[in-house]
Amino acid sequence: MKIELQKAIDLYSARTQERNKQLGRALHYNAMNAQRIGMLLYPNSAYESISVSMSRLSTGKVKKISIDWIALFTKELGVDANFIFGQPSNFDGEYQRLCKNKL
């Protein structure tokens, strides 16, 4: 099952950069990446294991995804489950506006 985790992380990062710019902070203050999400999913795993697990999750090589993981993604990244699964979402317009330069 493939999820749009990187797309959600990109949106979170773009929001954070926009907010940091408004507040006069460094652009990457409070940045989010797949490794940080992986540390929340696999708190007792080694760095290398987390990297492999997150890569498998992002590329759709994971067969099952826990409902708790989806709850974590939506809470940490500020999106809904539809956005995570690539379905039409209220966040699509915001993604296009904030991340269009990255596409």
Backbone bond lengths (Angstrom), bond angles and torsions (degrees), N, CA, C in turn:
res aa  C-N    CA-C-N  psi(-1)  N-CA   C-N-CA  omega(-1)  CA-C   N-CA-C  phi
1 M - - - 1.446 - - 1.529 108.81 -
2 K 1.318 115.89 123.65 1.462 120.33 -178.51 1.521 109.61 -96.89
3 I 1.305 114.74 135.22 1.452 120.06 175.79 1.521 108.59 -121.32
4 E 1.307 115.97 158.44 1.466 122.65 -177.76 1.526 110.39 -92.58
5 L 1.310 116.36 53.81 1.457 120.81 -176.30 1.529 111.62 -64.75
6 Q 1.325 117.70 -43.95 1.463 119.87 -178.62 1.532 111.09 -64.83
7 K 1.309 116.67 -36.32 1.463 120.96 177.78 1.531 110.04 -63.16
8 A 1.329 116.90 -42.23 1.462 121.19 178.18 1.526 110.86 -66.27
9 I 1.336 116.95 -39.36 1.466 120.72 177.70 1.523 110.20 -65.37
10 D 1.331 117.17 -40.64 1.466 120.66 177.62 1.522 111.40 -60.78
11 L 1.331 116.95 -42.37 1.457 120.74 178.74 1.521 110.33 -63.97
12 Y 1.325 117.29 -45.68 1.465 121.06 178.17 1.536 110.02 -58.24
13 S 1.320 116.40 -44.87 1.467 120.87 -178.66 1.523 111.28 -64.68
14 A 1.330 116.92 -41.49 1.467 120.39 179.07 1.527 110.79 -64.37
15 R 1.325 116.79 -41.90 1.472 120.05 176.24 1.524 110.91 -60.71
16 T 1.335 115.19 -44.99 1.461 120.47 -178.87 1.521 110.91 -62.85
17 Q 1.324 116.89 -43.67 1.464 120.04 179.30 1.523 111.14 -63.69
18 E 1.325 116.65 -40.75 1.459 120.35 178.54 1.532 110.40 -62.53
19 R 1.324 116.61 -44.81 1.468 121.43 179.25 1.530 110.67 -65.47
20 N 1.328 116.81 -41.96 1.465 120.34 179.39 1.521 111.40 -63.65
21 K 1.330 116.18 -38.73 1.461 120.52 178.27 1.528 110.33 -62.24
22 Q 1.333 116.47 -42.61 1.460 121.22 179.32 1.529 111.58 -64.85
23 L 1.338 116.16 -34.18 1.462 120.88 -178.27 1.528 113.08 -90.84
24 G 1.323 117.29 -2.85 1.457 120.89 179.15 1.520 114.08 74.27
25 R 1.325 116.92 24.58 1.468 121.17 177.96 1.530 110.09 -94.40
26 A 1.336 115.27 169.92 1.463 119.92 172.42 1.527 108.29 -60.27
27 L 1.332 117.07 141.30 1.463 120.38 -173.71 1.522 113.45 -60.04
28 H 1.316 118.32 -33.13 1.470 120.48 -176.01 1.519 113.29 -96.43
29 Y 1.320 118.80 14.46 1.459 122.15 175.06 1.523 108.55 -61.48
30 N 1.319 117.62 129.50 1.467 124.01 179.78 1.534 111.92 63.24
31 A 1.326 116.83 37.61 1.469 121.42 -178.56 1.529 110.75 -71.61
32 M 1.321 114.93 153.35 1.463 122.19 178.25 1.514 108.16 -119.33
33 N 1.312 116.47 142.37 1.461 120.70 173.46 1.524 108.70 -146.64
34 A 1.317 115.86 174.62 1.464 120.19 -176.85 1.523 111.27 -62.89
35 Q 1.320 117.69 -33.70 1.464 120.92 179.84 1.530 110.73 -64.24
36 R 1.323 116.50 -40.40 1.474 120.07 179.29 1.530 111.14 -66.14
37 I 1.320 116.53 -41.06 1.475 120.34 175.37 1.525 109.36 -63.63
38 G 1.331 116.96 -41.95 1.462 121.38 179.29 1.515 112.47 -59.70
39 M 1.324 116.95 -37.12 1.468 119.82 178.52 1.520 111.40 -66.91
40 L 1.333 116.90 -27.47 1.466 119.87 175.34 1.529 111.24 -76.37
41 L 1.340 116.34 -36.18 1.467 120.49 179.72 1.520 112.87 -74.78
42 Y 1.324 115.66 -39.05 1.464 122.41 -175.19 1.527 109.90 -124.87
43 P 1.319 118.57 69.03 1.465 120.90 -172.22 1.533 115.00 -64.35
44 N 1.307 118.85 -24.76 1.466 120.79 -177.05 1.525 112.89 -103.06
45 S 1.330 117.81 13.54 1.462 121.39 -176.71 1.525 111.36 -97.77
46 A 1.321 114.98 157.23 1.465 121.61 176.73 1.527 109.47 -73.08
47 Y 1.329 116.13 157.06 1.460 122.83 -178.67 1.532 111.58 -53.18
48 E 1.335 116.85 -45.63 1.455 121.23 -178.21 1.529 111.29 -64.80
49 S 1.309 116.74 -39.78 1.467 121.04 178.60 1.522 111.00 -64.43
50 I 1.320 115.85 -39.93 1.463 120.15 178.78 1.526 109.72 -63.22
51 S 1.332 117.11 -43.27 1.470 120.93 179.94 1.522 111.42 -60.05
52 V 1.310 116.48 -45.74 1.464 120.90 179.57 1.523 110.38 -64.94
53 S 1.310 117.52 -45.18 1.469 121.57 -179.31 1.526 111.58 -62.28
54 M 1.327 117.30 -41.81 1.464 120.42 -179.77 1.523 111.14 -69.92
55 S 1.310 116.81 -35.30 1.462 120.35 176.66 1.531 109.89 -63.82
56 R 1.320 116.67 -44.95 1.467 121.15 178.45 1.531 110.62 -62.88
57 L 1.315 116.85 -39.70 1.462 121.06 179.64 1.527 110.68 -65.78
58 S 1.318 117.42 -44.14 1.466 121.84 -177.33 1.525 113.17 -70.58
59 T 1.320 117.43 -28.07 1.470 120.20 -177.84 1.523 113.07 -94.95
60 G 1.316 117.23 0.09 1.460 120.51 176.63 1.514 114.97 84.44
61 K 1.319 117.50 17.00 1.465 120.40 -179.84 1.523 112.44 -86.75
62 V 1.307 117.27 -2.74 1.458 121.89 176.74 1.524 107.62 -90.76
63 K 1.323 116.65 128.19 1.469 121.35 -175.35 1.533 112.86 -77.15
64 K 1.335 116.22 -37.80 1.468 120.19 -177.65 1.519 109.60 -125.48
65 I 1.322 114.91 143.08 1.464 121.32 176.15 1.518 107.28 -123.52
66 S 1.306 115.73 127.14 1.456 121.41 -178.97 1.528 110.84 -70.03
67 I 1.306 116.31 141.72 1.464 121.22 175.50 1.532 110.29 -60.36
68 D 1.328 116.44 -30.24 1.466 120.08 177.44 1.524 111.07 -65.94
69 W 1.328 116.81 -34.02 1.465 120.17 177.61 1.525 110.24 -65.55
70 I 1.334 116.30 -43.16 1.461 119.87 -180.00 1.528 109.47 -62.50
71 A 1.324 116.57 -41.66 1.474 120.10 176.87 1.526 110.45 -60.31
72 L 1.322 117.07 -41.21 1.464 121.22 178.84 1.527 110.67 -64.58
73 F 1.349 117.07 -45.32 1.463 120.81 179.42 1.523 111.06 -59.79
74 T 1.331 116.49 -46.87 1.454 119.16 -177.08 1.524 111.23 -66.30
75 K 1.322 117.07 -37.88 1.469 120.35 179.21 1.525 111.49 -69.54
76 E 1.315 117.19 -49.17 1.469 121.05 -175.61 1.528 112.97 -71.44
77 L 1.332 117.13 -35.56 1.459 120.64 -174.17 1.522 113.39 -99.40
78 G 1.332 117.51 -9.04 1.459 120.78 176.06 1.521 114.41 69.34
79 V 1.324 117.14 35.04 1.460 121.84 176.54 1.526 108.83 -127.50
80 D 1.332 116.18 173.07 1.462 118.15 177.47 1.531 110.53 -99.42
81 A 1.316 116.17 172.23 1.466 121.42 -177.49 1.526 111.34 -64.45
82 N 1.323 117.76 -33.71 1.467 119.75 177.95 1.521 110.97 -59.02
83 F 1.317 116.97 -43.12 1.467 120.88 179.25 1.524 110.43 -63.39
84 I 1.335 116.99 -42.52 1.464 121.46 179.98 1.537 110.95 -60.65
85 F 1.340 116.58 -38.28 1.466 120.45 -177.76 1.526 113.41 -91.19
86 G 1.334 117.67 7.39 1.460 120.99 176.35 1.516 114.42 77.09
87 Q 1.325 117.55 18.32 1.464 122.21 178.37 1.524 109.25 -90.97
88 P 1.345 118.58 161.35 1.467 120.34 177.09 1.534 110.14 -55.07
89 S 1.322 114.76 135.25 1.457 120.06 -173.79 1.525 110.18 -146.22
90 N 1.312 116.06 160.57 1.469 121.62 174.94 1.522 111.62 -65.99
91 F 1.313 117.82 -16.11 1.462 121.47 -176.31 1.526 112.96 -90.53
92 D 1.342 117.96 -5.40 1.459 120.92 -178.46 1.526 112.32 -61.84
93 G 1.318 117.01 -44.08 1.463 121.00 179.66 1.517 111.87 -63.70
94 E 1.315 116.36 -42.53 1.462 120.64 178.29 1.528 110.29 -64.57
95 Y 1.318 117.12 -39.14 1.462 120.79 177.85 1.530 109.89 -62.09
96 Q 1.330 117.16 -45.61 1.464 120.55 179.52 1.529 111.21 -61.38
97 R 1.326 116.45 -41.09 1.469 120.95 -178.91 1.522 111.92 -67.51
98 L 1.323 117.06 -46.73 1.472 120.72 -173.19 1.518 113.59 -85.76
99 C 1.316 117.55 -29.39 1.457 120.09 -172.22 1.519 113.80 -111.77
100 K 1.336 118.15 7.55 1.460 120.24 -174.38 1.523 112.51 -60.83
101 N 1.314 118.94 -29.16 1.460 121.24 177.96 1.506 112.91 -72.18
102 K 1.333 117.15 -21.03 1.467 121.38 -179.50 1.519 112.20 -86.44
103 L 1.337 117.43 -16.68 1.470 120.58 -176.10 1.504 111.85 -69.36
